[in-house]
Amino acid sequence: MNIEKYSERVRGFLQSAQTHALAEGHQQFTPEHVLKVLLDDDQGMAASLIERAGGDAREARAGTAAALAKLPKVTGTAAAPSTCRNRSPRFSLRRKRRPRKPATAS
């Protein structure tokens, strides 16, 4: 996903949703995280759209909170995202190709 293709506002929503996911210790970044920040937005655009469509924004918030509460959480030092700076060249994520066996003539 190239985040530069999105507007500044959309990038802000995505960043807020990701920050919320990390703060809660969730293992995955899900659409529910994005929905939560959209519903909690100060300008209330998502909430007003739900209301205009005949829905209940409070019920949507409660459902989103319930869905987020069910997500698994990670605690401790392993919960923080990390990067490996001193990666040894002997470890590689690529699989080595096996030599092909020669075809036998029939």
C-alpha positions as CSV (number, residue, x, y, z in Angstrom):
1,M,0.0,0.0,0.0
2,N,1.4,3.3,-1.0
3,I,0.2,5.7,1.7
4,E,1.4,8.7,-0.3
5,K,-1.5,8.2,-2.7
6,Y,-4.0,9.2,0.1
7,S,-4.9,12.6,1.3
8,E,-3.4,14.1,4.5
9,R,-6.6,13.5,6.4
10,V,-6.8,9.8,5.4
11,R,-3.2,9.3,6.3
12,G,-3.9,10.9,9.7
13,F,-6.8,8.5,10.3
14,L,-4.6,5.5,9.3
15,Q,-1.8,6.7,11.6
16,S,-4.2,7.2,14.5
17,A,-5.7,3.8,14.0
18,Q,-2.3,2.2,13.9
19,T,-1.2,4.1,17.0
20,H,-4.4,2.9,18.8
21,A,-3.7,-0.7,17.8
22,L,-0.2,-0.5,19.1
23,A,-1.3,1.2,22.3
24,E,-3.8,-1.6,23.0
25,G,-1.2,-4.3,22.3
26,H,-3.1,-5.8,19.4
27,Q,-1.2,-8.2,17.3
28,Q,-2.9,-7.1,14.1
29,F,-4.1,-3.8,12.6
30,T,-7.7,-4.4,11.6
31,P,-10.5,-2.5,9.9
32,E,-12.1,-2.1,13.3
33,H,-9.2,0.1,14.4
34,V,-9.9,2.4,11.4
35,L,-13.6,2.4,12.1
36,K,-13.0,3.4,15.7
37,V,-11.0,6.4,14.8
38,L,-13.5,7.4,12.1
39,L,-16.3,7.2,14.7
40,D,-14.3,9.1,17.3
41,D,-13.4,11.9,14.8
42,D,-14.1,15.4,16.1
43,Q,-15.8,16.4,12.9
44,G,-18.1,13.4,13.2
45,M,-18.4,12.7,9.6
46,A,-18.7,8.9,9.9
47,A,-21.1,9.1,12.8
48,S,-23.3,11.6,11.0
49,L,-23.4,9.3,7.9
50,I,-24.5,6.4,10.0
51,E,-27.2,8.6,11.6
52,R,-28.4,9.9,8.3
53,A,-28.7,6.4,7.0
54,G,-31.0,5.5,9.9
55,G,-28.4,3.8,12.1
56,D,-27.2,4.6,15.6
57,A,-23.7,5.9,15.9
58,R,-23.6,5.0,19.6
59,E,-24.4,1.4,18.8
60,A,-21.7,1.4,16.1
61,R,-19.2,2.7,18.6
62,A,-20.3,0.0,21.2
63,G,-20.0,-2.7,18.6
64,T,-16.6,-1.6,17.5
65,A,-15.4,-1.4,21.1
66,A,-16.7,-4.9,21.7
67,A,-15.0,-6.2,18.5
68,L,-11.7,-4.6,19.5
69,A,-11.9,-6.0,23.0
70,K,-12.0,-9.5,21.6
71,L,-8.7,-9.1,19.7
72,P,-5.7,-10.9,21.2
73,K,-3.2,-8.7,23.0
74,V,0.5,-9.0,23.5
75,T,2.3,-7.6,26.6
76,G,5.9,-7.2,27.6
77,T,8.9,-6.3,25.6
78,A,7.9,-8.6,22.7
79,A,4.8,-6.4,22.2
80,A,6.8,-3.5,20.9
81,P,7.6,-3.6,17.2
82,S,11.3,-3.8,16.6
83,T,13.7,-3.9,13.7
84,C,16.8,-5.9,13.4
85,R,19.7,-3.6,12.7
86,N,22.6,-6.1,12.8
87,R,21.2,-8.8,10.6
88,S,23.8,-11.4,9.9
89,P,24.4,-12.2,6.2
90,R,24.3,-15.9,6.9
91,F,20.5,-15.7,7.6
92,S,18.3,-15.1,4.7
93,L,14.6,-15.2,4.1
94,R,15.0,-16.5,0.6
95,R,15.0,-20.2,0.0
96,K,18.0,-21.7,-1.7
97,R,17.2,-23.3,-5.0
98,R,17.8,-27.0,-5.2
99,P,19.6,-28.3,-8.3
100,R,17.2,-29.9,-10.7
101,K,17.6,-33.6,-11.4
102,P,18.5,-34.3,-15.0
103,A,15.6,-35.6,-17.1
104,T,15.9,-39.2,-18.0
105,A,15.4,-40.4,-21.5
106,S,12.8,-43.0,-22.2
